[in-house]
Amino acid sequence: MRKYVQWGLMGLLVVWMLYVGGGKALWMAPFSERMPAMHYGEAPTRLIGLLEVAGALALLFPRLRAPALLGLMLLMAGAIGSHWAAGHPFAGGAAATISFIVLAIALFVDRPELLRVLFTAPARSLSQSEAGGV
């Protein structure tokens, strides 16, 4: 079951990131209209689009999936910051925010061990604190 959810989620992310990245890389509307409002010219927008397309294609390969998800999350974090800095309301950056959240969920579906790493303390540090150690 987990494998079907994983591939379904990856498929949706690939399609979405190809749409978003391809639109930017090809300088198509609405991206060609929105990006200058955030002080991005044509060249940086195309570069961001190419990175998104490369990340989307990397999602198809299991060995590249985790680095691709992290890279796309960094791009979406930058997009959220750009919308915020441009003074856009939440709706203006909602796609980037939702993309970031879905990418994070996909990362934890792909690598569930990350949840254990992030949310469990090492046993050694607990025993030291209980014993009064530093």
DSSP file (Angstrom, degrees, kcal/mol; ACC not computed):
  #  RESIDUE AA STRUCTURE BP1 BP2  ACC     N-H-->O    O-->H-N    N-H-->O    O-->H-N    TCO  KAPPA ALPHA  PHI   PSI    X-CA   Y-CA   Z-CA
    1    1 A M     >        0   0    0      0, 0.0     4,-2.2     0, 0.0     3,-0.2   0.000 360.0 360.0 360.0 -44.5    0.0    0.0    0.0
    2    2 A R  H  >  +     0   0    0      1,-0.2     4,-2.7     2,-0.2     5,-0.1   0.873 360.0  55.1 -60.1 -36.9    2.8    2.4    0.9
    3    3 A K  H  > S+     0   0    0      2,-0.2     4,-2.6     1,-0.2    -1,-0.2   0.885 107.5  49.1 -64.7 -38.9    4.4    1.9   -2.4
    4    4 A Y  H  > S+     0   0    0     -3,-0.2     4,-2.4     2,-0.2    -1,-0.2   0.909 112.6  47.3 -67.1 -41.8    1.2    2.8   -4.3
    5    5 A V  H  X S+     0   0    0     -4,-2.2     4,-2.7     2,-0.2     5,-0.2   0.924 112.6  50.8 -62.8 -43.4    0.8    6.0   -2.2
    6    6 A Q  H  X S+     0   0    0     -4,-2.7     4,-2.6    -5,-0.2    -2,-0.2   0.941 113.4  42.7 -61.4 -49.5    4.5    6.8   -2.8
    7    7 A W  H  X S+     0   0    0     -4,-2.6     4,-2.4     2,-0.2    -1,-0.2   0.870 114.4  51.5 -68.5 -35.4    4.3    6.4   -6.6
    8    8 A G  H  X S+     0   0    0     -4,-2.4     4,-2.2    -5,-0.2    -2,-0.2   0.930 112.5  45.6 -63.8 -45.1    1.0    8.2   -6.8
    9    9 A L  H  X S+     0   0    0     -4,-2.7     4,-2.3     2,-0.2    -2,-0.2   0.912 113.8  48.9 -64.4 -43.1    2.4   11.1   -4.8
   10   10 A M  H  X S+     0   0    0     -4,-2.6     4,-2.8    -5,-0.2    -1,-0.2   0.896 109.6  53.0 -64.2 -39.5    5.6   11.2   -6.8
   11   11 A G  H  X S+     0   0    0     -4,-2.4     4,-2.3     2,-0.2    -2,-0.2   0.924 110.2  46.8 -61.7 -44.6    3.6   11.1  -10.1
   12   12 A L  H  X S+     0   0    0     -4,-2.2     4,-2.6     1,-0.2    -1,-0.2   0.911 113.3  49.3 -63.6 -41.6    1.5   14.1   -9.0
   13   13 A L  H  X S+     0   0    0     -4,-2.3     4,-3.0     2,-0.2     5,-0.3   0.902 109.6  51.6 -64.9 -40.4    4.6   16.0   -7.9
   14   14 A V  H  X S+     0   0    0     -4,-2.8     4,-2.3     2,-0.2     5,-0.2   0.945 112.8  44.9 -61.3 -47.7    6.3   15.2  -11.2
   15   15 A V  H  X S+     0   0    0     -4,-2.3     4,-2.1     2,-0.2    -2,-0.2   0.933 116.2  46.7 -62.0 -46.1    3.4   16.5  -13.3
   16   16 A W  H  X S+     0   0    0     -4,-2.6     4,-2.7     1,-0.2     5,-0.2   0.933 114.8  45.0 -63.1 -47.5    3.0   19.6  -11.1
   17   17 A M  H  X S+     0   0    0     -4,-3.0     4,-2.9     1,-0.2     5,-0.4   0.840 111.5  53.4 -70.2 -31.9    6.7   20.5  -11.1
   18   18 A L  H  X S+     0   0    0     -4,-2.3     4,-2.2    -5,-0.3     5,-0.3   0.899 111.9  46.6 -65.7 -39.1    7.0   19.9  -14.8
   19   19 A Y  H  X S+     0   0    0     -4,-2.1     4,-2.1    -5,-0.2    -2,-0.2   0.962 119.3  38.7 -64.0 -51.9    4.1   22.3  -15.3
   20   20 A V  H  X S+     0   0    0     -4,-2.7     4,-1.7     2,-0.2    -2,-0.2   0.946 122.5  41.6 -66.7 -49.1    5.4   25.0  -13.0
   21   21 A G  H  X S+     0   0    0     -4,-2.9     4,-3.1    -5,-0.2     5,-0.2   0.901 115.1  50.6 -67.0 -41.4    9.1   24.6  -14.0
   22   22 A G  H  X S+     0   0    0     -4,-2.2     4,-2.3    -5,-0.4    -1,-0.2   0.890 108.0  53.3 -63.9 -39.3    8.3   24.2  -17.7
   23   23 A G  H  <>S+     0   0    0     -4,-2.1     5,-3.0    -5,-0.3    -1,-0.2   0.886 114.4  41.8 -62.4 -38.6    6.2   27.3  -17.7
   24   24 A K  H ><5S+     0   0    0     -4,-1.7     3,-1.0     3,-0.2    -2,-0.2   0.917 113.8  51.1 -73.7 -43.9    9.0   29.3  -16.1
   25   25 A A  H 3<5S+     0   0    0     -4,-3.1    -2,-0.2     1,-0.3    -3,-0.2   0.855 116.1  41.6 -63.4 -34.7   11.7   27.8  -18.3
   26   26 A L  T 3<5S-     0   0    0     -4,-2.3    -1,-0.3    -5,-0.2    -2,-0.2   0.411 109.6-125.4 -92.1   1.2    9.7   28.6  -21.5
   27   27 A W  T < 5 +     0   0    0     -3,-1.0     2,-0.2     1,-0.2    -3,-0.2   0.928  52.1 163.8  55.5  51.1    8.7   32.0  -20.1
   28   28 A M    >>< -     0   0    0     -5,-3.0     4,-1.9    -6,-0.1     3,-0.8  -0.618  35.9 -64.7 -97.8 157.2    5.0   31.4  -20.6
   29   29 A A  T 34 S+     0   0    0      1,-0.3    -1,-0.1     2,-0.2    -5,-0.0  -0.518 115.1  28.2 -68.4 145.9    2.1   33.2  -19.1
   30   30 A P  T >> S+     0   0    0      0, 0.0     4,-2.1     0, 0.0     3,-0.8  -0.991 124.5  50.3 -86.4  -3.1    1.2   33.5  -16.2
   31   31 A F  H <> S+     0   0    0     -3,-0.8     4,-2.3     1,-0.3    -2,-0.2   0.881 106.2  56.2 -66.2 -37.1    4.8   33.1  -15.0
   32   32 A S  H 3< S+     0   0    0     -4,-1.9    -1,-0.3     1,-0.2    -3,-0.2   0.708 113.6  42.7 -68.3 -17.5    6.1   35.7  -17.4
   33   33 A E  H <4 S+     0   0    0     -3,-0.8     4,-0.4    -5,-0.2    -2,-0.2   0.790 117.8  42.7 -94.0 -33.5    3.7   38.2  -15.9
   34   34 A R  H >X S+     0   0    0     -4,-2.1     3,-0.8     1,-0.1     4,-0.6   0.867 103.1  61.9 -83.6 -38.2    4.2   37.3  -12.2
   35   35 A M  G ><>S+     0   0    0     -4,-2.3     5,-1.9     1,-0.3     3,-1.6   0.876  97.5  56.1 -64.2 -40.3    7.9   36.9  -11.9
   36   36 A P  G >45S+     0   0    0      0, 0.0     3,-1.7     0, 0.0    -1,-0.3   0.818  99.0  63.4 -61.2 -26.5    8.9   40.5  -12.8
   37   37 A A  G <45S+     0   0    0     -3,-0.8    -2,-0.2    -4,-0.4    -3,-0.1   0.737 103.8  48.2 -66.9 -20.7    6.6   41.7  -10.0
   38   38 A M  G <<5S-     0   0    0     -3,-1.6    -1,-0.3    -4,-0.6    -3,-0.1   0.152 126.5-103.7-103.1  17.1    9.0   39.8   -7.6
   39   39 A H  T < 5S+     0   0    0     -3,-1.7     2,-0.5     1,-0.2    -2,-0.1   0.800  77.6 136.4  66.8  32.5   12.0   41.5   -9.3
   40   40 A Y      < -     0   0    0     -5,-1.9    -1,-0.2    -6,-0.1    -2,-0.2  -0.948  39.9-152.6-108.4 127.7   13.0   38.4  -11.3
   41   41 A G     >  -     0   0    0     -2,-0.5     4,-1.5    -3,-0.1     5,-0.1  -0.108  36.2 -87.1 -82.8-171.4   14.0   38.9  -14.9
   42   42 A E  H  > S+     0   0    0      2,-0.2     4,-2.5     1,-0.2     5,-0.2   0.919 121.7  51.8 -67.4 -44.5   13.7   36.4  -17.7
   43   43 A A  H  > S+     0   0    0      1,-0.2     4,-2.2     2,-0.2     5,-0.2   0.938 111.8  43.9 -64.1 -49.2   17.1   34.7  -17.2
   44   44 A P  H  > S+     0   0    0      0, 0.0     4,-2.5     0, 0.0    -1,-0.2   0.887 114.0  52.5 -63.2 -34.8   16.7   34.0  -13.5
   45   45 A T  H  X S+     0   0    0     -4,-1.5     4,-2.4     2,-0.2    -2,-0.2   0.919 109.6  48.0 -65.1 -42.9   13.1   32.8  -14.1
   46   46 A R  H  X S+     0   0    0     -4,-2.5     4,-2.5     2,-0.2    -1,-0.2   0.894 111.3  51.2 -64.4 -38.9   14.3   30.4  -16.8
   47   47 A L  H  X S+     0   0    0     -4,-2.2     4,-2.3     2,-0.2    -2,-0.2   0.930 110.2  48.3 -63.7 -45.4   17.0   29.1  -14.5
   48   48 A I  H  X S+     0   0    0     -4,-2.5     4,-2.2     1,-0.2    -2,-0.2   0.918 111.9  51.0 -59.5 -43.3   14.6   28.5  -11.7
   49   49 A G  H  X S+     0   0    0     -4,-2.4     4,-2.4     1,-0.2    -2,-0.2   0.901 108.7  50.2 -61.9 -42.2   12.3   26.7  -14.2
   50   50 A L  H  X S+     0   0    0     -4,-2.5     4,-2.6     1,-0.2    -1,-0.2   0.887 110.1  50.7 -64.3 -38.2   15.1   24.5  -15.4
   51   51 A L  H  X S+     0   0    0     -4,-2.3     4,-2.4     2,-0.2    -2,-0.2   0.895 110.7  49.3 -65.3 -38.9   16.0   23.5  -11.9
   52   52 A E  H  X S+     0   0    0     -4,-2.2     4,-2.4     2,-0.2    -2,-0.2   0.903 111.9  48.1 -66.8 -40.3   12.4   22.7  -11.2
   53   53 A V  H  X S+     0   0    0     -4,-2.4     4,-2.5     2,-0.2     5,-0.2   0.925 112.1  49.3 -65.0 -43.9   12.2   20.5  -14.3
   54   54 A A  H  X S+     0   0    0     -4,-2.6     4,-2.1     1,-0.2    -2,-0.2   0.909 112.2  48.7 -61.3 -41.8   15.4   18.8  -13.4
   55   55 A G  H  X S+     0   0    0     -4,-2.4     4,-1.2     2,-0.2    -1,-0.2   0.892 110.0  51.7 -63.9 -40.2   14.1   18.1   -9.9
   56   56 A A  H  < S+     0   0    0     -4,-2.4     3,-0.4     1,-0.2     4,-0.4   0.922 111.7  46.0 -63.5 -43.8   10.8   16.8  -11.3
   57   57 A L  H >< S+     0   0    0     -4,-2.5     3,-1.3     1,-0.2     4,-0.2   0.863 107.6  57.8 -67.7 -34.8   12.6   14.4  -13.6
   58   58 A A  H >< S+     0   0    0     -4,-2.1     3,-1.6     1,-0.3     6,-0.3   0.775  92.4  70.3 -65.9 -25.4   15.0   13.3  -10.8
   59   59 A L  T 3< S+     0   0    0     -4,-1.2    -1,-0.3    -3,-0.4    -2,-0.2   0.736  88.0  65.5 -63.0 -20.7   11.9   12.2   -8.8
   60   60 A L  T <  S+     0   0    0     -3,-1.3    -1,-0.3    -4,-0.4    -2,-0.2   0.663  91.6  70.3 -75.8 -15.6   11.4    9.4  -11.2
   61   61 A F  S X> S-     0   0    0     -3,-1.6     3,-1.4    -4,-0.2     4,-1.0  -0.909  75.0-147.6-108.3 116.0   14.7    7.7  -10.1
   62   62 A P  H >> S+     0   0    0      0, 0.0     4,-0.5     0, 0.0     3,-0.5   0.822  97.2  53.4 -53.0 -37.4   14.6    6.2   -6.6
   63   63 A R  H 34 S+     0   0    0      1,-0.2     3,-0.1     2,-0.1    -4,-0.1   0.793 115.5  40.2 -69.1 -25.9   18.3    7.0   -5.9
   64   64 A L  H <> S+     0   0    0     -3,-1.4     4,-2.4    -6,-0.3    -1,-0.2   0.485  91.6  92.8 -97.5  -4.6   17.8   10.6   -6.8
   65   65 A R  H <X S+     0   0    0     -4,-1.0     4,-2.8    -3,-0.5     5,-0.2   0.920  83.7  46.2 -62.4 -50.2   14.5   11.1   -5.1
   66   66 A A  H  X S+     0   0    0     -4,-0.5     4,-2.4     1,-0.2    -1,-0.2   0.936 116.0  44.8 -63.1 -47.0   15.5   12.3   -1.6
   67   67 A P  H  > S+     0   0    0      0, 0.0     4,-2.6     0, 0.0    -1,-0.2   0.896 114.3  51.0 -62.8 -36.3   18.1   14.9   -3.0
   68   68 A A  H  X S+     0   0    0     -4,-2.4     4,-2.8     2,-0.2     5,-0.2   0.920 109.9  49.2 -65.3 -42.9   15.5   16.0   -5.6
   69   69 A L  H  X S+     0   0    0     -4,-2.8     4,-2.3    -5,-0.2    -1,-0.2   0.919 112.7  47.7 -62.4 -43.0   12.8   16.5   -2.9
   70   70 A L  H  X S+     0   0    0     -4,-2.4     4,-2.1    -5,-0.2    -2,-0.2   0.914 112.7  48.9 -64.2 -42.1   15.2   18.5   -0.7
   71   71 A G  H  X S+     0   0    0     -4,-2.6     4,-2.1     2,-0.2    -2,-0.2   0.911 112.2  47.6 -64.0 -42.5   16.3   20.6   -3.7
   72   72 A L  H  X S+     0   0    0     -4,-2.8     4,-2.5     2,-0.2    -1,-0.2   0.868 109.2  54.6 -66.8 -35.4   12.7   21.3   -4.7
   73   73 A M  H  X S+     0   0    0     -4,-2.3     4,-2.4    -5,-0.2    -1,-0.2   0.901 107.7  50.3 -63.6 -39.0   11.9   22.1   -1.1
   74   74 A L  H  X S+     0   0    0     -4,-2.1     4,-2.2     2,-0.2    -2,-0.2   0.913 110.3  49.5 -64.1 -41.9   14.7   24.7   -1.1
   75   75 A L  H  X S+     0   0    0     -4,-2.1     4,-2.1     1,-0.2    -2,-0.2   0.912 112.1  48.0 -62.0 -41.6   13.4   26.2   -4.3
   76   76 A M  H  X S+     0   0    0     -4,-2.5     4,-2.7     2,-0.2    -2,-0.2   0.867 108.6  53.9 -68.9 -35.2    9.9   26.4   -2.8
   77   77 A A  H  X S+     0   0    0     -4,-2.4     4,-2.4     2,-0.2    -1,-0.2   0.911 109.7  48.5 -63.0 -40.2   11.2   28.0    0.4
   78   78 A G  H  X S+     0   0    0     -4,-2.2     4,-2.4     2,-0.2    -2,-0.2   0.883 110.5  51.3 -64.3 -38.1   12.9   30.6   -1.8
   79   79 A A  H  X S+     0   0    0     -4,-2.1     4,-2.5     2,-0.2     5,-0.2   0.907 109.1  49.9 -65.3 -41.9    9.6   31.1   -3.7
   80   80 A I  H  X S+     0   0    0     -4,-2.7     4,-2.4     1,-0.2    -2,-0.2   0.938 112.5  47.9 -61.5 -45.7    7.7   31.6   -0.4
   81   81 A G  H  X S+     0   0    0     -4,-2.4     4,-2.8     1,-0.2    -2,-0.2   0.879 110.5  51.6 -62.2 -38.5   10.3   34.1    0.7
   82   82 A S  H  X S+     0   0    0     -4,-2.4     4,-1.8     2,-0.2    -1,-0.2   0.913 111.0  47.0 -65.9 -42.7   10.1   35.9   -2.6
   83   83 A H  H  <>S+     0   0    0     -4,-2.5     5,-2.2     2,-0.2     4,-0.4   0.914 114.3  48.1 -63.5 -41.5    6.3   36.2   -2.4
   84   84 A W  H ><5S+     0   0    0     -4,-2.4     3,-1.2    -5,-0.2    -2,-0.2   0.924 111.6  48.9 -64.5 -44.8    6.6   37.4    1.2
   85   85 A A  H 3<5S+     0   0    0     -4,-2.8    -1,-0.2     1,-0.3    -2,-0.2   0.815 107.5  55.6 -66.3 -30.2    9.3   40.0    0.3
   86   86 A A  T 3<5S-     0   0    0     -4,-1.8    -1,-0.3    -5,-0.2    -2,-0.2   0.535 116.0-116.9 -79.6  -5.3    7.2   41.3   -2.6
   87   87 A G  T < 5 +     0   0    0     -3,-1.2    -3,-0.2    -4,-0.4    -2,-0.1   0.700  56.8 160.2  80.3  19.2    4.3   41.9   -0.2
   88   88 A H      < -     0   0    0     -5,-2.2    -1,-0.2    -6,-0.2     5,-0.1  -0.458  42.4-113.0 -71.9 145.9    1.9   39.4   -1.8
   89   89 A P    >>  -     0   0    0      0, 0.0     3,-1.5     0, 0.0     4,-0.8  -0.225  40.9 -91.4 -67.5 170.9   -1.0   38.2    0.3
   90   90 A F  G >4 S+     0   0    0      1,-0.3     3,-1.0     2,-0.2     4,-0.5   0.870 126.7  60.8 -53.2 -40.0   -1.0   34.5    1.3
   91   91 A A  G >4 S+     0   0    0      1,-0.3     3,-0.6     2,-0.2     4,-0.4   0.810  96.7  61.3 -60.3 -29.4   -3.0   33.6   -1.8
   92   92 A G  G <4 S+     0   0    0     -3,-1.5    -1,-0.3     1,-0.2    -2,-0.2   0.833 117.3  28.3 -66.8 -32.4   -0.1   34.9   -4.0
   93   93 A G  G <X S+     0   0    0     -3,-1.0     4,-2.2    -4,-0.8    -1,-0.2   0.202  88.7 107.9-111.8  14.8    2.3   32.4   -2.6
   94   94 A A  H <> S+     0   0    0     -3,-0.6     4,-3.1    -4,-0.5     5,-0.3   0.873  76.5  54.9 -62.8 -38.4   -0.2   29.6   -1.7
   95   95 A A  H  > S+     0   0    0     -4,-0.4     4,-2.4     1,-0.2    -1,-0.2   0.912 110.6  45.9 -63.0 -40.8    1.0   27.4   -4.6
   96   96 A A  H  > S+     0   0    0      2,-0.2     4,-2.3     1,-0.2    -1,-0.2   0.900 114.3  48.6 -67.2 -39.9    4.6   27.5   -3.3
   97   97 A T  H  X S+     0   0    0     -4,-2.2     4,-2.2     2,-0.2    -2,-0.2   0.933 113.9  44.8 -65.8 -46.6    3.5   26.9    0.3
   98   98 A I  H  X S+     0   0    0     -4,-3.1     4,-2.7     1,-0.2     5,-0.2   0.897 112.6  52.7 -65.2 -39.7    1.3   24.0   -0.6
   99   99 A S  H  X S+     0   0    0     -4,-2.4     4,-2.7    -5,-0.3    -2,-0.2   0.912 108.3  51.0 -60.8 -42.3    4.1   22.6   -2.9
  100  100 A F  H  X S+     0   0    0     -4,-2.3     4,-2.3     2,-0.2    -2,-0.2   0.924 111.6  47.0 -60.5 -45.2    6.5   22.9    0.0
  101  101 A I  H  X S+     0   0    0     -4,-2.2     4,-2.4     2,-0.2    -2,-0.2   0.922 113.6  47.1 -64.8 -44.6    4.2   21.0    2.3
  102  102 A V  H  X S+     0   0    0     -4,-2.7     4,-2.6     1,-0.2    -1,-0.2   0.891 111.5  51.7 -66.0 -38.6    3.5   18.2   -0.2
  103  103 A L  H  X S+     0   0    0     -4,-2.7     4,-2.1    -5,-0.2    -1,-0.2   0.903 109.9  49.7 -63.0 -40.5    7.2   17.9   -1.0
  104  104 A A  H  X S+     0   0    0     -4,-2.3     4,-1.9     2,-0.2    -2,-0.2   0.912 111.3  48.5 -64.6 -42.0    7.9   17.5    2.8
  105  105 A I  H  X S+     0   0    0     -4,-2.4     4,-2.1     1,-0.2    -2,-0.2   0.919 111.0  51.1 -62.4 -42.9    5.2   14.8    3.1
  106  106 A A  H  X S+     0   0    0     -4,-2.6     4,-2.5     1,-0.2    -2,-0.2   0.873 107.2  54.0 -62.8 -36.7    6.7   13.1    0.0
  107  107 A L  H  X S+     0   0    0     -4,-2.1     4,-2.7     1,-0.2    -1,-0.2   0.917 111.0  44.9 -63.6 -42.5   10.1   13.1    1.6
  108  108 A F  H  < S+     0   0    0     -4,-1.9    -2,-0.2     2,-0.2    -1,-0.2   0.788 112.7  51.0 -74.6 -27.0    8.8   11.5    4.8
  109  109 A V  H  < S+     0   0    0     -4,-2.1    -2,-0.2    -5,-0.2    -1,-0.2   0.896 116.2  42.1 -70.7 -40.6    6.9    8.9    2.8
  110  110 A D  H  < S+     0   0    0     -4,-2.5    -2,-0.2     1,-0.3    -3,-0.2   0.881 130.4  25.4 -72.3 -39.0   10.0    8.1    0.8
  111  111 A R    ><  +     0   0    0     -4,-2.7     3,-2.0    -5,-0.2     4,-0.4  -0.662  65.4 169.2-127.3  74.5   12.3    8.2    3.8
  112  112 A P  T >> S+     0   0    0      0, 0.0     3,-1.1     0, 0.0     4,-0.9   0.739  72.4  73.4 -62.1 -21.1   10.3    7.3    6.9
  113  113 A E  H 3> S+     0   0    0      1,-0.2     4,-2.0     2,-0.2     5,-0.1   0.750  83.5  69.3 -64.7 -20.6   13.6    6.9    8.9
  114  114 A L  H <> S+     0   0    0     -3,-2.0     4,-2.6     1,-0.2    -1,-0.2   0.853  93.0  57.1 -64.9 -32.9   13.9   10.7    8.8
  115  115 A L  H <> S+     0   0    0     -3,-1.1     4,-2.4    -4,-0.4    -1,-0.2   0.919 107.4  47.3 -62.6 -42.5   10.9   11.0   11.1
  116  116 A R  H  X S+     0   0    0     -4,-0.9     4,-1.0     1,-0.2    -2,-0.2   0.902 112.9  49.2 -65.4 -39.6   12.7    8.8   13.7
  117  117 A V  H  < S+     0   0    0     -4,-2.0     3,-0.2     1,-0.2    -2,-0.2   0.908 116.7  41.7 -65.5 -41.5   15.9   10.9   13.3
  118  118 A L  H  < S+     0   0    0     -4,-2.6    -2,-0.2     1,-0.2    -1,-0.2   0.842 122.8  35.3 -76.0 -33.3   14.1   14.2   13.7
  119  119 A F  H  < S+     0   0    0     -4,-2.4     2,-0.4    -5,-0.2    -1,-0.2   0.281 102.9  71.9-113.9  11.8   11.7   13.3   16.5
  120  120 A T  S  < S-     0   0    0     -4,-1.0     3,-0.1    -3,-0.2    -1,-0.0  -0.992  70.1-135.5-126.6 136.6   13.6   10.9   18.8
  121  121 A A        -     0   0    0     -2,-0.4    -2,-0.1     1,-0.1    -3,-0.0  -0.594  35.3 -97.1 -83.4 146.4   16.4   11.8   21.0
  122  122 A P     >  -     0   0    0      0, 0.0     4,-1.4     0, 0.0     3,-0.3  -0.370  29.0-127.3 -60.7 142.5   19.5    9.7   21.2
  123  123 A A  H  > S+     0   0    0      1,-0.2     4,-2.2     2,-0.2     5,-0.2   0.842 106.3  58.6 -61.9 -34.6   19.4    7.2   24.1
  124  124 A R  H  > S+     0   0    0      1,-0.2     4,-1.9     2,-0.2    -1,-0.2   0.906 103.8  49.6 -64.7 -42.3   22.8    8.3   25.3
  125  125 A S  H  > S+     0   0    0     -3,-0.3     4,-1.9     1,-0.2    -1,-0.2   0.856 110.7  51.2 -68.2 -32.7   21.8   11.9   25.8
  126  126 A L  H  X S+     0   0    0     -4,-1.4     4,-2.3     2,-0.2    -1,-0.2   0.927 109.7  48.7 -67.6 -44.1   18.7   10.9   27.7
  127  127 A S  H  X S+     0   0    0     -4,-2.2     4,-1.7     1,-0.2     6,-0.2   0.858 110.9  51.4 -66.5 -33.5   20.6    8.7   30.1
  128  128 A Q  H  <>S+     0   0    0     -4,-1.9     5,-2.9     2,-0.2     4,-0.3   0.907 110.8  47.2 -68.6 -40.6   23.2   11.5   30.7
  129  129 A S  H ><5S+     0   0    0     -4,-1.9     3,-0.7     1,-0.2    -2,-0.2   0.867 112.0  50.3 -70.1 -34.2   20.5   14.0   31.5
  130  130 A E  H 3<5S+     0   0    0     -4,-2.3    -1,-0.2     1,-0.2    -2,-0.2   0.841 110.1  50.7 -70.1 -31.5   18.7   11.6   33.9
  131  131 A A  T 3<5S-     0   0    0     -4,-1.7    -1,-0.2    -5,-0.2    -2,-0.2   0.467 121.8-107.1 -84.8  -0.1   22.0   10.9   35.6
  132  132 A G  T < 5S+     0   0    0     -3,-0.7    -3,-0.2    -4,-0.3    -2,-0.1   0.576  74.2 140.3  87.0   8.4   22.7   14.6   36.1
  133  133 A G      <       0   0    0     -5,-2.9    -1,-0.2    -6,-0.2    -5,-0.0  -0.249 360.0 360.0 -78.7 170.9   25.4   14.6   33.5
  134  134 A V              0   0    0     -3,-0.1    -5,-0.1    -2,-0.0    -1,-0.1   0.426 360.0 360.0 -93.3 360.0   26.0   17.3   31.0
